[in-house]
Amino acid sequence: ILSFMKKIFIVLISTFVFFSACKEHAEIPVAEVLNTAGIGAVGPYLTKDNKGNPVLCWTEQDSKDSLYRLRYAVYSEQQGKFGASVTVPASAGSSIPAESMGKIAFKADGTIMAVFSKRFPKEKNPYAGAIYYSMSTDNGKNWSKEAYLHSDTSHSYGRSFFDLATLKDGEVASIWLDGRFGKSIKGSALFFSKTEKGKGFGLDTCLDKGTCECCRTDILSDSAGRIHLAYRSIMFPSALSGKQVRDMAYKLSTDNGKTFSDAKTISKDNWEIEGCPHSGPSLAVLNNTVNAVWFTAGGNPGLYYTSSVIGGDFQTRNLITATGRHPQTLSLPGGKLAMVCEEPVDAPAEEPMKMDHSKHEGMSMGHMHMMPASTAKIVLSVLKDGNVEQTIEVTDGKQADHHAVLISSSKGILLAWIREENGRSKIYYSKLHL
């Protein structure tokens, strides 16, 4: 009996040690603050250069003139930190919407394309502004003067909420929301443009009219060269008696952006709202399947997931989290998906948004701003077949963390996010080894 009890005691001790080790492994990963010289930093965005190195760009406020400028730094896998930062001079005075941060992309030949937006402060329309780009062909040492991304250069309307992607042919493509049609349409319009060999962006093309004005757009180029687009559209399902809904739409190009498919609804959420949710979709491609994650309050509010065989119809949505906001996704090896978002800690889940009635793009609208909670934690979820397989708390929820982004890194994932500290915004980053 004593021998039997001794064995049980050893098993219990071993089990305790095992679970203690598991708990220790699940501890909050170490977060580093991005070393910046300015007053504050916002708008983190992760991409990769033409050599495959992770690159973080952000918009930083200068202490001398209080203007915001776009900056970027390359991540060193060996040192586990970012190198010296590079400033894009033409970006001085950049706008800083959380869902429309300045971004950079790299052509295959190493040309750097920096894209940023600026307001027209003297216009009657407070949202009037333009999107510009600047190029560097010598690794960021010298930059071209700013040039309009769009062909229409009127100062009366707003353009913003853009995204970038490097295409399989080595050029860079962009989509954005454009208010050039004014009151002749509901909402804004979705436009597309791509760079030409040895040059900047060419002539733009309108892909859709009647889009939500203030939600992040997403453009993705997969390994087969197909271009995937996602954005929030304004729809008028007959079943709702003419009431507008703002659900996610998807477009596909199989000819390098020459043509795009008709808009396809990602999920018929039927979210009746005459306002801007300020929360866009995120796409990731796994094999021959396109995966989408987005926020909606159509039905039970939360972040939802769905997928579609490329060219097919999207499956019924699946709720991932009822409290998560501002999702970003990434495909992982083994047919899995990573999703990062912020989870409010001290704000009620049923009150995640605030209405602000004002004019936008020439039409009277109610703008629904996604307000980050005073404290929120960054959470990374690993999805398999649309179901959460693993959840990792990246931050502890004691800070005001929001708008996280992610990208694949050697043997793991690199994340960055905004943290509000003492009235200023800083950017933190962390490396996860899955």
N, C-alpha and C positions, 0 to 999 in steps of 0.2 A: 504494500500500500504506500509506504514511504517513497519507494522508487517511482511509483505511478504519479504521486503528487509532485515529486521533483520534476518529472517530465512536463507536467501541466504548467508548473511554475516557469520553467524555461520557455515553453511555448508562449505564455502570456507576456513574459519579458520581451521576447523576440518580436511579438506582435506590436507591443508598445513602442519599441525602438523603430520598427518599420513605419508605423503611422506617424511617429514624431518626425522621421526623416521626410516623409511625404509632405507633412505640414510645413517643414522648413523649406522644402523645395518650392512650395507654393507661395512663399513670402513675396511681398511687393518688390519688384526688380528695382535696381538702383537707377535713379533718374539724374541726368546731368542738365545743368542750365546752359543754354547757348551763350557763349561769351560775346556780348555785343557792347558797343561803345555808346549807343544812342540812349535817348530817354526811355524808349520802350520798343518792343518788337511784337509784331502781329503777323497773321497770315502765313503760317508754315505750309509748305508744299514740298513734297518729295518726288523726285524723278531720278533718272539715271543718265549719265553722260554717254558719249559714243563708245566709251571703253567698258561700259557696264558698271561704273562706280556710282554708288548712291550719292545724290546731290540734294541738299536742302536749300530752298530759297525762302525768303521772308521779306517783309516790309518793315523798315526801321525808321524811327523818328530821330532826326538829327537835333542835338542839343543847341546848335548854333543858330539855325534858322527855323526850327520846328517843322520842317518839311519831311515827308515820308519818302524814302527811296528804297528801291528793290535791291536786295543783296543776295548772294548765294555763296555756299561753301561746299567743297567736296569731302565726303566722308572717307576716312582712312580705316580700312578693315584691320590693318595690323595694329594701329595705335588705338583704335576704338573711339576716335573723336574726329571732329571736323577740322579741316585745315583753315588757312587764312581766308577771310571773306573777300568777295569781289563786289564792288558797287556798280550798278548800272546808272551812269550819270544822267541820261535822258529821263529817268523815271522820277526825278525830283518833283514833288507835289502829287504823288500818286494817291488815289483813293484807297480806302482800306475796308470795304465790306467783308465781313467774315466769310460769306459764301462766294466771294469773287476776289480772291487774293491775286496779287501779281504772281506770274509764273515764268519759268524758263523751260526751254526744250532744246535738245541737241540734234542737229542733223547728223547723218552718218559720217559726213566729212569733217565733223567737229565744229561747224558753225553753230554759234549759240544764238538762239532766238529768245529775247526777253519781251514779255507782253505785260502791259499794265494799263490801268484806266485812270482817267483824270476827269474831274468835274469842270463845268463851265460856270464859275460862280456868279457871273453877271447876268445869266439868263433868268427869265421869269420862272421857268420850270426848274425847281430845285434839284431835280434828278438829271438834268441835262449834262451830258458828258460824252467822252469818246474813249476808244480803246486804241492804244498805240503799240508799236513794237520798235525795238532797237536790236541791231545785229553786231556780233563780234566774230571775226575770223581768225583772231590770234589769241585764243584762250582767255578772253576777258581783259586784255591789256588796253585795247582801243574799241570804241563803240560808235556805231553810226548815229546820226541824228534821229530823233523820233519821227515815225511815219504812221499815218492812219492805217489801222488794220482793215477798215471798211471803206468802200467806195463812196458812200454818202458821208459828206463832211459837215452837214448842217449842225449848227450849235443849238438847235431848238429841242432836240430829243436826247434820250439817254441810250447808251449801249454799255452793257456790262455782262457779268456772269458768264465768263468765257472759260474754255478749257483747251488744252493742247495735247497733242499726241504725235510721236514720231512714227511715220508710216514705214511699211516694209521697203519702199523704194528709197528710203533715206531722207525724204523731205518731212516737213512738219505741217500738220493740219490744225485748224482751230475752228471751234464753233462758238457762238455767242448769241445773246438776246439783244435785239435791235428795235428801237422805237421809231424808226423812220417813217412808218406808215401812219403814225399818229392815231387820230380817232376813227380812221377808216376801218380799223379792225379792233377786235377785243384783245386787250393785252399787248404783247410784243410779238416779234417774229424771230424765228431761228435762222441764223445765217451760217454759211460754211465757206472756208477759204483754205488754201494750202500754198506752201512756198514753191518757188520754181528753182531749178538747179542754178546755183550760184547767185541767186537773187532772194528778195524778200517775198512777202505774200502777194499772190496774184489777185485776179478779179473775184469778188465774192458772189455767192449764190444763195438765194432765199430757199430754204427747205420746208418751212412751215409758217403759217400765219395763225395767230391766236394762241400764243403760249403764255404761261405764267411769267410775270415780269421779274421776279426776284428770287428765283431758286437756282442753285448751282446746276450747271449742265455737266454732262460726262461724255467724253469721246475716248474710244479705246480701239487700238489696232491690234489684232491678234496675229499669231505666228503664221497664219495662212494669208495675211494681207487684207483681210476683211475689216471694214471700219464699222464700229458699233456706236450708236448715239442714244442717249437717254436724256429726257427732260420732262418737266411738268407742263402739261398742256391744258388748255381751257376747252372743255367739251360741253355739249348740250344734249345729253341723252333724252330721247322723247319720253321715256318713262318718268322723267322728273319734271315734265310740263314746262320745258324751256329754261329751267334753272341751271346755272352753270356749275360744273364740277371741275375740280383741278386734280386730275390723276396723271400718272406717269405714262409717257409715250416712248416708243422705241423705233429707230430706223436703222437700216442695214445697207451698206454698200459693198458690192463684190467686184467693183471695177476701179478701185483706188480713188473713189470720191467723184467719179464722173457722173454717176447717177445714184440715187438712194431709193429704197423701197418706200411705199406708202407708210404713214405712221400707224403703228400697231399699239394698242393699249396693253401695257404690261400687266395691269390688274384693274378690274372694274370695281374700284373702291367706292365710286359715287360720292366723293367728298364734296358736299355742297358748301362752298365757301367763296365769297366775293372778297378775297384778300390774298396776300402773299404769305405762304407758310415759311419762307426763308429756309427751306430744307430740301436739297436736291437728291437725286438718285445716285447710286454707284453700281458700276458693272464690273464683272470679272468673267473671263472665258476659261472654261475647263474642257479640254478636248474639243468636242463639237457642240458644246453646250454653253449658252450665255446665261449667266446668273445675275440677278438684280436684287438689291436691297434698297429700301426707301422708307420714309416716314409718311404716314397718313393718319388722319382722324376720321376717315370714312369707315364707320363701324367702330370697333374698339381701337382707340389710338395706340400707336406703337410703331416699331420697326418691323417690316415684313420682308419675307424672302420668296422669290419664285425663280423658275428657270425655264428655259426653252431650248430644244434642239434648234440650232441655228437655221433660221428660215421657217421654223414651225410656230405653233401657238404656245403661249406661256401657260404654265400649270397653275392650279389654284394656289393662292398665297398661303404662307405659313408664318404665324406670329413668332418673332424671335425674342423680342423684349417689349414690354408695355411702357417702359420708362426711358429707354434709350433714345438718343437724339443725334443727328448729324453723322450718319454712318459712312464709312469708307471700307471698301472690300479689296481683297487680294487673293489670287489663286495660289494654292500651295501644292507641293508634290503629293502624290497619292490620291488625287481626286478630291482634295479638301479645299475649303475656303476659309480665309481669315476675315473677320469683320471687327473694326474698332469703332467705338462710339463713346459718348459721355452719358453717364447715368446720374441724374440729380440725387443728392443725398438729403437735403433739407427742404426741398420744394415738393408740394403735392403733385403726383403724377397727372392728376386730372386738370391741372392748371399750368401747362407748359408754355403757353403763349400769351401774347399781349397785343391788343388791337391798337393801331395808330392810324386814324383816318387822315389822309392827305392826298395830294395829287402826284401822279406818276405817269411819265410818258404822255402827258396831255389828257389823261382821263382820270376822273375822280375814282379813287380806289380806297379800300380799307387794307392796310398793310399789317399782316400778322407777323410780328417779329418773334423769332425763337430766342427767348431770353435765357442765357445760361444761369443756372442756379447759383446762389452765393457760394455753395460748395457742391462739387460734383466729382465723380471719379471716372477715370478713363478705364474702359473695360474692353478686353480683346476676347472674342469668341471664335472658336474653331468649329466650322460647320461641315457636316458630312451628310450629303443627300438632303440638305435643307434643315437638318436638325442640329442643335447645339451639342457638340461632343465634348468640348472642353471650354472652360471660362477662366480667364486670367485677369485679375485686378492689377492694372498697370500702376495706378496711383491709389492712395488710401482713402480718398474722399474727404480729406481735411482741408483741401484747397479748392479754389475756383478754377478747375481745369475744364477746357472745352475745345471743340473743333480739332480733334486728333486726325492725323494722317499716317499712312504706313506704306512701306515698300519692302520688297524682299532684299535680304542681305545674305552674306555668306553664313550658312548654317542657321538662319533665323530670320527675324523681322526687325526692321528699324522703324521706330515710331517717333512722332513729334507732336506737340500740342501747345496750346496757349494756356498760361497760368496767370491769373490776376493776383498781384501782390502789392499791397500798400498803394493802391490806386494806379499802378502801372502794370502793363502787360509784358510778360517775358515768355520765351519759348524754351520748353524743356524737351529732352529726347531720351530715349531708352532703347536698349538692344535686348531682344528676347531670343533665347535659344530654345526652340521647340523640340 
